[in-house]
Amino acid sequence: MGTYLNSITPYTLYKSESLSPYFVDKTLMLRELFPYVSAGNRHICITRPRRFGKTIMANMISSFFQKASDSGDVFDSLAISQVDDYRRYKNQYNVIRIDFSKMPRNCDSYTQYIERIEALLIEDVKEAFPQVKINEADAVGDILESVFVQCGEKFIFVLDEWDFIFHRDFINEIDKEKYVAFLSNLLKDRPYVVLSYMTGILPIAKYSSGSELNMFAEFTMVNSPMFGEYFGFTDDEVDDLYRRYIVECDRQHKEKSVTRKGLRNWYNGYYTKSGERVYNPRSVVFALQFNNLANYWTSSGPYDEIYYYIRNNISDVRDDLALMISGESVTAKIQEYAATSMNLSTRDEIYSAMVVYGFLSYLNGKVCIPNRELMEKFDELLVKNESLGYVYRLAKESEKMLKATLAGDTLTMERILEFAHNTEVPLLSYNHETELSAIVNLVYLAARDSYRVEREDKAGTGYVDFIFYPYDTTADCIILELKVDHTPDEAIAQIIDKKYALKFMPKLAGQKIYTGRILAVGIGYWKDSKEHSCKVEELNVIV
């Protein structure tokens, strides 16, 4: 067993994963690969955003197929064991598993990077096939072909994070061409290839415009429904995980700090090509493990910073940001290959990159901010970047707006809304409540630190425009209704008539959760006079 060839590492890592209390069995994906392995000389590339389980799946595939060790102690109890031909494929193949994100110490050149990979692989081949005469000066592909010719041995390749090197500062365009040529020479039209399974973030479309990597069938989140269910967690899977979480908390006599609805709000919101909603798996598992709903989206350089993508064309995306922050979707034409360009300039290129890297989700020609975890990242963007113009300035006013609302200071509320209207707001014509809602989201941005803000939530006998659920259950609750060409008194009357305050009341004989005041907030806007008026009224609700 070597570093890459039939390594024990992926088996060890996947076995450890399978013993986790929040392990999700995705082994039926192996059944999808059986026909490819049977046919031989097949190449597939699966691209997904970070944190969507690509590495775990690569370890699963490696540990299942490789013949250096018996992985039955892991797979015999999993779903794949019930599939026909399970034993025909299990541990029957030489597997070369390369994680391209691993770099040599003090690496500052492509030559250092690729030579380490070649040297380790050649050393593995020499150790595994000592009877084969090997010239270490030959290309790795030629050495493996010699093994095939002399021994008849074939290989499955599992290549994780194929595009990692494109993210390094020291890599130039010539290096990228060399790297693509390396992959092509290793895999294309080689008789020893049973299957090459490759994963990454960046689609290979741009790099296979010639002939180098055109042997790959590519499966992305946007363009292909195949394999969609195996990356990310479905609602049913999160339901099962949450049941395990309850059992685990009871076993440890630990207070449950995570709710099922909270998991949905925080981590759901991505879509497969078939339209199924999926959760960010890494964040769901962390929330359950740590018993805490929080932002587990970590930054690892400029590719994880939202501003990096929009900085070249703020004027075209600024208005869209205002709408997306308010929960709206905006139309976009997504071309995933555009994410490989570092000179993102058009609106569609920017959104394409943000979809590929997981900052936006995409469905039916529209993009949106998927969930609260990512919404927090967008919130950070708004309050840090003055170049966003009116969006930045409104976000900065949001702390004052919340304080004024809680104090019933309607004059300050109206002044902030007037400021919102009088500043440069080309998108928001205020012709209907959707646009007014976008502004309200911005001026109440700071409220998200202490409230779960729901828009058009079912309440009482209707749907309230905004409802603010305090994280501190002793704090004030807020119900906010917007009206165009109607008074704030009419908005508050609607709140009362439709019994929206029942959202804060216990069900049946249940214990009351929210003990603070319940404030009804009415905001009216008059199109002719272009004026706002506000009213705040404490509701006396009898349970």
Stockholm file with secondary structure:
# STOCKHOLM 1.0

chainA/1-543         MGTYLNSITPYTLYKSESLSPYFVDKTLMLRELFPYVSAGNRHICITRPRRFGKTIMANMISSFFQKASDSGDVFDSLAISQVDDYRRYKNQYNVIRIDFSKMPRNCDSYTQYIERIEALLIEDVKEAFPQVKINEADAVGDILESVFVQCGEKFIFVLDEWDFIFHRDFINEIDKEKYVAFLSNLLKDRPYVVLSYMTGILPIAKYSSGSELNMFAEFTMVNSPMFGEYFGFTDDEVDDLYRRYIVECDRQHKEKSVTRKGLRNWYNGYYTKSGERVYNPRSVVFALQFNNLANYWTSSGPYDEIYYYIRNNISDVRDDLALMISGESVTAKIQEYAATSMNLSTRDEIYSAMVVYGFLSYLNGKVCIPNRELMEKFDELLVKNESLGYVYRLAKESEKMLKATLAGDTLTMERILEFAHNTEVPLLSYNHETELSAIVNLVYLAARDSYRVEREDKAGTGYVDFIFYPYDTTADCIILELKVDHTPDEAIAQIIDKKYALKFMPKLAGQKIYTGRILAVGIGYWKDSKEHSCKVEELNVIV
#=GR chainA/1-543 SS CCSSBTCSHHHHHHHHHHTSTTCCCCTTHHHHHHHHHHHCSEEEEEECCTTSSHHHHHHHHHHHHBSSSCCHHHHTTSGGGGSTTHHHHTTCBEEEEEETTCCCTTCCSHHHHHHHHHHHHHHHHHHHCTTSCCCTTSCHHHHHHHHHHHHCCCEEEEEECTTGGGGSTTCCHHHHHHHHHHHHHHHTTCTTEEEEEEEESSCSGGGGSSSTTTTCEEEETTTCCTTGGGSSBCHHHHHHHHHHHHHHHHHTTCCCCCCHHHHHHHHCCEECTTCCEEBCHHHHHHHHHHTCCCCCCCCCSGGGCHHHHHGGGHHHHHHHHHHHHTTCCEECCCCGGGGGCSSCCSHHHHHHHHHHTTSSEEETTEEECCSHHHHHHHHHHHHHCGGGTHHHHHHHTHHHHHHHHHHTCHHHHHHHHHHHHHSCCSSCCCSSHHHHHHHHHHHTGGGGGTEEEEEEEEETTEEEEEEEEESSTTSCEEEEEEEESSCHHHHHHHHHHTTGGGGGSCSTTCCCCCCSCEEEEEEEEETTTTEEEEEEEECCCCC
#=GC SS_cons         CCSSBTCSHHHHHHHHHHTSTTCCCCTTHHHHHHHHHHHCSEEEEEECCTTSSHHHHHHHHHHHHBSSSCCHHHHTTSGGGGSTTHHHHTTCBEEEEEETTCCCTTCCSHHHHHHHHHHHHHHHHHHHCTTSCCCTTSCHHHHHHHHHHHHCCCEEEEEECTTGGGGSTTCCHHHHHHHHHHHHHHHTTCTTEEEEEEEESSCSGGGGSSSTTTTCEEEETTTCCTTGGGSSBCHHHHHHHHHHHHHHHHHTTCCCCCCHHHHHHHHCCEECTTCCEEBCHHHHHHHHHHTCCCCCCCCCSGGGCHHHHHGGGHHHHHHHHHHHHTTCCEECCCCGGGGGCSSCCSHHHHHHHHHHTTSSEEETTEEECCSHHHHHHHHHHHHHCGGGTHHHHHHHTHHHHHHHHHHTCHHHHHHHHHHHHHSCCSSCCCSSHHHHHHHHHHHTGGGGGTEEEEEEEEETTEEEEEEEEESSTTSCEEEEEEEESSCHHHHHHHHHHTTGGGGGSCSTTCCCCCCSCEEEEEEEEETTTTEEEEEEEECCCCC
//
